[in-house]
Amino acid sequence: MEIMRYQMFRVALAVLAAGAILGHAPAQAAGDAAKGKTAFTHYGCWQCHGFEGQGSPATSNGKVLAPDPLPWETFSSFIRTSNTGMPPFSEKMLPNADLEDIHAYLSSIGKPKDHKSIPLLSQ
């Protein structure tokens, strides 16, 4: 299992490196963030990853997904071929359009504000 994870990591790095060498930014999914929020709930992603992809301290499998989700190619590949605590989701279970929407939703989630930017907390 550890070897497979290492191989997936190497493939992801190769894809990103090839894009950088050719002067291309990693491709983004052409999804709809509003639909993605609904799909994230519908497919149960929130159960391990929280409603905003913040992860879950209660389960070791609830990794942080947002802000800054994996690049689209890596994200979609991982979702389809996961052999970790998260089961793989085939296109039959989770259509590409819904997966693109979920990625768009995770990409739309902003970084948490610094506590100093909140007046009451900065006192």
C-alpha positions as CSV (number, residue, x, y, z in Angstrom):
1,M,0.0,0.0,0.0
2,E,2.8,2.4,0.8
3,I,4.5,1.6,-2.5
4,M,1.3,2.5,-4.4
5,R,1.0,5.8,-2.5
6,Y,4.6,6.6,-3.4
7,Q,4.0,5.7,-7.1
8,M,0.9,8.0,-7.2
9,F,3.0,10.8,-5.6
10,R,5.7,10.3,-8.3
11,V,3.2,10.4,-11.1
12,A,1.6,13.6,-9.7
13,L,5.0,15.3,-9.4
14,A,5.8,14.2,-13.0
15,V,2.6,15.7,-14.3
16,L,3.2,19.0,-12.4
17,A,6.8,19.1,-13.5
18,A,5.9,18.5,-17.2
19,G,3.4,21.4,-17.0
20,A,6.0,23.7,-15.5
21,I,8.6,22.8,-18.1
22,L,6.2,23.4,-20.9
23,G,5.0,26.7,-19.3
24,H,1.6,25.4,-18.5
25,A,-0.2,25.9,-15.3
26,P,-2.0,22.8,-13.9
27,A,-5.4,22.4,-15.5
28,Q,-8.4,23.4,-13.5
29,A,-11.7,21.6,-13.6
30,A,-14.4,23.5,-15.3
31,G,-16.9,23.0,-12.4
32,D,-19.5,25.0,-10.7
33,A,-18.7,25.8,-7.0
34,A,-22.4,26.1,-6.0
35,K,-23.2,22.7,-7.5
36,G,-20.0,21.4,-6.0
37,K,-21.1,22.4,-2.5
38,T,-24.3,20.4,-3.0
39,A,-22.4,17.4,-4.4
40,F,-19.9,17.5,-1.6
41,T,-22.8,17.0,0.8
42,H,-24.7,14.6,-1.4
43,Y,-21.8,12.2,-1.8
44,G,-21.0,12.3,1.9
45,C,-17.5,13.9,1.6
46,W,-18.4,16.1,4.5
47,Q,-18.6,13.1,6.9
48,C,-14.8,12.8,7.0
49,H,-13.6,16.1,5.5
50,G,-16.0,18.5,7.2
51,F,-18.4,20.8,5.4
52,E,-15.7,23.1,4.2
53,G,-13.0,20.6,3.5
54,Q,-11.3,21.5,6.8
55,G,-10.6,17.9,7.7
56,S,-11.6,16.0,10.9
57,P,-9.5,15.5,13.9
58,A,-11.9,12.7,14.9
59,T,-10.8,10.4,12.0
60,S,-7.3,10.0,10.6
61,N,-8.8,9.6,7.2
62,G,-10.5,13.0,7.2
63,K,-7.7,14.9,5.5
64,V,-7.8,18.7,4.9
65,L,-8.9,19.4,1.4
66,A,-9.3,23.2,1.4
67,P,-8.2,25.8,1.0
68,D,-5.7,24.9,-1.8
69,P,-7.0,21.5,-2.9
70,L,-4.7,19.2,-5.0
71,P,-4.3,20.2,-8.6
72,W,-7.2,18.9,-10.7
73,E,-5.3,16.0,-12.4
74,T,-4.0,14.7,-9.1
75,F,-7.3,15.2,-7.3
76,S,-9.3,13.3,-9.9
77,S,-6.7,10.5,-10.2
78,F,-6.7,10.1,-6.4
79,I,-10.5,10.0,-6.1
80,R,-10.7,7.4,-8.8
81,T,-7.8,5.1,-7.7
82,S,-7.5,5.6,-3.9
83,N,-6.3,2.6,-2.0
84,T,-6.2,4.3,1.4
85,G,-8.8,4.7,4.1
86,M,-11.0,6.4,1.5
87,P,-12.6,4.1,-1.1
88,P,-12.1,4.8,-4.7
89,F,-15.1,6.5,-6.5
90,S,-15.6,5.3,-10.0
91,E,-17.1,7.5,-12.6
92,K,-20.3,5.4,-12.3
93,M,-20.5,6.3,-8.6
94,L,-19.4,9.9,-8.9
95,P,-19.7,11.3,-12.4
96,N,-16.9,13.5,-13.8
97,A,-19.2,16.6,-13.9
98,D,-19.9,16.2,-10.2
99,L,-16.3,15.6,-9.4
100,E,-15.4,18.8,-11.3
101,D,-18.0,20.7,-9.3
102,I,-16.6,19.4,-6.0
103,H,-13.1,20.5,-7.0
104,A,-14.4,23.9,-8.0
105,Y,-16.2,24.2,-4.6
106,L,-13.0,23.2,-2.7
107,S,-11.0,25.7,-4.8
108,S,-13.5,28.5,-4.0
109,I,-13.1,28.1,-0.2
110,G,-11.0,31.0,1.1
111,K,-8.2,30.8,3.6
112,P,-9.2,31.4,7.2
113,K,-8.8,35.0,8.3
114,D,-5.9,35.9,10.6
115,H,-7.3,36.4,14.1
116,K,-5.8,39.9,14.1
117,S,-8.2,40.9,11.2
118,I,-11.1,40.3,13.6
119,P,-11.5,43.3,15.8
120,L,-12.8,41.5,18.9
121,L,-10.0,38.9,18.8
122,S,-7.2,41.5,18.2
123,Q,-7.9,43.2,21.5
